[in-house]
Amino acid sequence: MEKIDFTAGNEKKFFDFIGKLGSERVALVSHTDLDGIICAKVVNRVVDVNVMKFVGYQALDKNLVQELKNEKVKKVIFTDISVENILFLREIEKFADVLIIDHHIFQHDLNSPNTTFINAQGYSASYICYYLFHRMQKIEEMDWLVACASISDWMLFKGIGWLSEVYKKYGDMYRNDENLLKKGKLWDLQYILSLVLIYFKDNLNMAYDFIPDEIEKVPVLEVYAKKVREEIEGQTKLFEKQKEKMGEVYFWLINPKYDVREIIVNRLCQVEKSKIFIVAQRRGRFYHISARRQDKKVNLPDVLRSLIKGFAESSAGGHIPAAGCLVLSKDIDEFRERLKKLDAKFIISS
């Protein structure tokens, strides 16, 4: 694997943290998408994890802090999660040392005496985990899972040498072309895995257990994926009727049976790559909002942060062409109004 140029932290800091794990209780907290799930599989293959949780960004709060404290963990590993709330992190540091392995754009270098922050841009978080942990233990049999996570997060243009070898190993071919990458064996496998996670959204630990170590067993999961496929097709047909056009932005409030928001917005943004697509879905107290613009001329994390400024319990982050945010349901109307007034000069980069 090619050497990673880390944006924050380095390999020495990682190995210093891992070397001090000892017999203390370890918690692993990872994101809910395929990249987050595969991160957990990689870490758990090498580290003896006592507590495993898959969380969205709204769960990074005092309740999670208390839960981890009650579990008497002394080490907490976050993967594929952009931790922006410094106070949240400081509360965990009172009882545990922290390792964060992430690939999102960040505002603060979180490295401190009690936190090791490892970040690299352009790779999936699973790839970064695999890169680091495979130096401790042979885990080559997980390479196809890491490749699938990279595909699902569209992190395919760094580490090309390794990706090409993995594609070849499983009878596929890596092509450095956006359209051609959306075909083939590994593309189909990652899509099935992603749909399975949507089906089991409310029980991701079960989904984690269902994802097989052997690539040959993935088609067995098609029975779950099929139900989500049908929902995606049905919801996509509603877009033209229900979308709101606001200048260069398409905004859509979606209400599906399954949480297919991100797959749908990823599909829509490929049609008009110079437009911003924002799809919002209510889940409990919050609206989960996904934003995409594929020509990369807009810094979407910055756009979303401007739109949610001042909203209680809100958060935003992600990558330049693909980002997300959370807002309380009471704030969605104000979010929409701000979106209508968004200054094109602000969002279009030079």
Secondary structure, 3 states (H helix, E strand, C coil): CCCCCCCECCHHHHHHHHHCCCCCCEEEEECCCHHHHHHHHHHHHHCCCCEEEECCHHHCCHHHHHHHHHCCCCEEEEECCCCCCHHHHHHHHCCCEEEEEECCCCCCCCCCCCEEEEECCCCCHHHHHHHHHCCCCCCHHHHHHHHHHHHHCCCCCCCHHHHHHHHHHCCCCCCCCHHHHCCCHHHHHHHHHHHHHHHCCCCHHHHHHHCCCCHHHHHHHHHHHHHHHHHHHHHHCCHHHHCEEECCEEEEEECCCCCCHHHHHHHHCCCCCCCEEEEEEEECCEEEEEEECCCCCCCHHHHHHHHHCCCCCCEEEECCCEEEEEEEHHHHHHHHHHHHCCCHHHHCCC
